[in-house]
Amino acid sequence: MDNSVLNTRPNSPWRFSVAPMMDWTDRHCRAFHRTMSRRARLYTEMVTTGAIIHGPRERLLGFDAAEHPVAVQLGGSEPAALAHCARICEDYGYHEINLNCGCPSDRVQNGAFGACLMREPALVGECVSAMKAVVKIPVTLKCRIGVDDQEPHEALWAMTRSVVDAGVDALVVHARKAWLKGLSPKENRDVPPLDYPLVHQLKREWPDLPTAINGGVSTIEQALEQLSHLDGVMVGRAAYHEPGLLLQVDPELFGEPAPVATQFDALESYLPYIEAQLEQGVRLSDITRHMLGLFTGMPGARAWRRHLATEAVKRGAGIEVVRDGVAHVRRPNMGEAA
């Protein structure tokens, strides 16, 4: 480990986080990820203001205390509605309110929020200001470097100036454009090229603004490289598909021991949570779908995935499905490749 990197911004709340991902980072996923890192900042899926105001609030916002530190990501573009929802989220116990200005899905385009807001930096500033006025916890922004035909430097600088003037506490930049016309949401995660130097330049021009980067980072080594320029790194699909990555976060990025030594230990520590959720009527498959990649690269990983995929969905599936599944996995160097 490069101790010079470790010592740059070791106490930044945004030093390492798992990205908010629709349909993925629900409360079961976050509780699972927390077994492997005490320090990673975890985010909810994006929750719209309309859903919070009119929908099943507890189902949308409830979380287990073990998930802390956890942040909520809001989707919306009306300052008063966002302020109202920010107060509700603070009362729920979240550590941070994050405004989504980067999601390119049809849903957010139709609702005129998400990545569409890259075109309206003044409105985003009003949204941030309205939330800052009513909560004590940090209010942050996650954005792209631009959308469609915007010039990235111009678009990102305009957005940054607006939210800094509004008192934003931190900025997370997905270092790609979003193409709202011509690319699907899935393609928008990979096709537009990454521009890390632009985000590094942003940090140099706003040195006092805590700035984290998102996009294309899939290893701790890559995270450390970004941390030589920035305050934080946000990792998405890599942390979801290969959650064992999180076992490296505390020792490599914070100089602290991981809460458990191995994926097997993480699973064992997660079993009481699974049992408690099953007792409350949660379906096993709603929990285990987040665990399929836990043993990636180990002998038996394929059998583990197949077992959960076929058995956890059955009516009445219980904790024994998980215990039977882990029996397929051998510890490293104890058999054929996965």
HELIX and SHEET records of a PDB file:
HELIX    1   1 ASN A    3  LEU A    6  1                                   4    
HELIX    2   2 ARG A   27  ARG A   34  1                                   8    
HELIX    3   3 THR A   49  HIS A   54  1                                   6    
HELIX    4   4 ARG A   57  LEU A   61  1                                   5    
HELIX    5   5 ALA A   65  GLU A   67  5                                   3    
HELIX    6   6 PRO A   79  TYR A   92  1                                  14    
HELIX    7   7 ASP A  106  ASN A  110  1                                   5    
HELIX    8   8 GLY A  114  ARG A  119  5                                   6    
HELIX    9   9 PRO A  121  LYS A  132  1                                  12    
HELIX   10  10 PRO A  152  ASP A  165  1                                  14    
HELIX   11  11 PRO A  185  ASN A  188  1                                   4    
HELIX   12  12 TYR A  196  GLU A  205  1                                  10    
HELIX   13  13 ILE A  220  LEU A  227  1                                   8    
HELIX   14  14 ARG A  237  HIS A  241  1                                   5    
HELIX   15  15 PRO A  243  GLN A  248  5                                   6    
HELIX   16  16 VAL A  249  PHE A  254  1                                   6    
HELIX   17  17 GLN A  263  GLU A  279  1                                  17    
HELIX   18  18 LEU A  284  THR A  288  1                                   5    
HELIX   19  19 ALA A  301  GLU A  311  1                                  11    
HELIX   20  20 ILE A  319  VAL A  326  1                                   8    
SHEET    1   A 9 PHE A  16  VAL A  18  0                                        
SHEET    2   A 9 ARG A  41  THR A  48  1                                        
SHEET    3   A 9 VAL A  70  GLY A  75  1                                        
SHEET    4   A 9 GLU A  96  CYS A 101  1                                        
SHEET    5   A 9 VAL A 139  CYS A 143  1                                        
SHEET    6   A 9 ALA A 170  HIS A 174  1                                        
SHEET    7   A 9 THR A 211  ASN A 214  1                                        
SHEET    8   A 9 GLY A 232  VAL A 235  1                                        
SHEET    9   A 9 PHE A  16  VAL A  18  1                                        
END                                                                             
